[in-house]
Amino acid sequence: MKNKYRSGRIHEGKVATRLRELGFANIRKSKGSRGPADIYARTPGGTKAYVQVKSGSASVSAYEVRKLRALAKERRGVAITAERKEGKTRFRFRGRW
């Protein structure tokens, strides 16, 4: 059986690399699996970005989106979800404050 935690951290690293390619700066992965955001970064425009990463067959639940949006709103940033499937990453913006 594959370790899901390790697999998730690998996918988070790949998403972080893609964000860097898109011009995001100050990219940091969260410590462990605590909190609604997996990655914290700055957009090319300087706005704080909070990213939740899902991979494989996992999808972002409505509860996770609410928590991520609340965090972004509290810290005046943007909420983003990244779903990584079949080697491709799909980003969805979930709100900006």
C-alpha positions in Angstrom: 0.0 0.0 0.0 1.3 3.4 -0.9 1.7 6.0 1.9 -1.0 8.6 1.2 0.7 11.3 3.3 4.0 10.9 1.4 2.2 10.9 -1.9 0.4 14.1 -1.0 3.6 15.8 0.0 5.1 14.9 -3.3 2.2 16.3 -5.2 2.4 19.5 -3.1 6.0 19.9 -4.2 5.0 19.5 -7.8 2.3 22.2 -7.4 4.8 24.5 -5.6 7.1 24.1 -8.6 4.3 24.9 -11.0 3.4 28.0 -8.9 7.0 29.1 -9.1 6.9 28.7 -12.9 3.8 30.9 -13.0 5.6 33.7 -11.1 4.5 33.1 -7.6 7.1 34.0 -4.9 7.9 33.2 -1.3 6.4 29.7 -1.6 6.2 27.7 1.6 4.6 24.3 2.3 2.7 23.9 5.6 4.2 21.8 8.3 2.3 18.6 8.4 -1.3 18.2 7.4 -2.8 20.8 9.7 -4.9 23.7 8.7 -6.9 24.4 5.5 -3.9 25.4 3.3 -1.1 23.2 2.1 0.9 25.9 0.4 1.3 29.6 1.3 2.7 32.0 -1.4 2.6 35.5 -2.9 1.0 36.0 -6.3 2.9 37.9 -9.0 0.9 41.0 -7.9 2.0 40.6 -4.3 -1.3 39.2 -2.9 -1.1 36.4 -0.3 -2.3 33.1 -1.7 -3.5 30.1 0.3 -3.5 26.8 -1.7 -5.2 23.5 -0.9 -3.8 20.6 -3.0 -5.7 17.4 -3.9 -4.3 14.6 -6.0 -5.5 11.3 -7.5 -9.1 10.5 -6.9 -9.4 13.0 -4.0 -11.5 16.1 -4.5 -12.0 19.2 -2.5 -15.1 19.1 -0.3 -17.4 22.0 0.3 -16.3 22.1 4.0 -12.6 22.4 2.9 -13.5 25.2 0.5 -15.3 27.1 3.3 -12.4 26.8 5.7 -9.9 27.8 3.0 -12.0 30.8 2.0 -12.4 31.8 5.7 -8.6 31.7 6.1 -8.0 33.8 3.0 -10.6 36.3 4.0 -9.3 36.6 7.5 -5.8 37.3 6.2 -6.9 39.3 3.2 -5.6 36.9 0.6 -6.8 34.7 -2.2 -8.1 31.1 -1.8 -6.9 28.6 -4.5 -7.5 24.9 -4.9 -5.2 22.8 -7.0 -6.3 19.3 -8.2 -3.5 17.2 -9.7 -4.6 14.3 -11.8 -2.8 12.4 -14.6 0.2 14.6 -14.4 -1.7 17.9 -14.9 -2.6 20.5 -12.4 -5.9 22.4 -12.5 -6.1 25.6 -10.4 -9.4 27.1 -9.3 -9.7 30.5 -7.6 -12.2 30.4 -4.8 -12.3 34.1 -3.7 -10.2 37.2 -3.2 -10.3 39.7 -0.4 
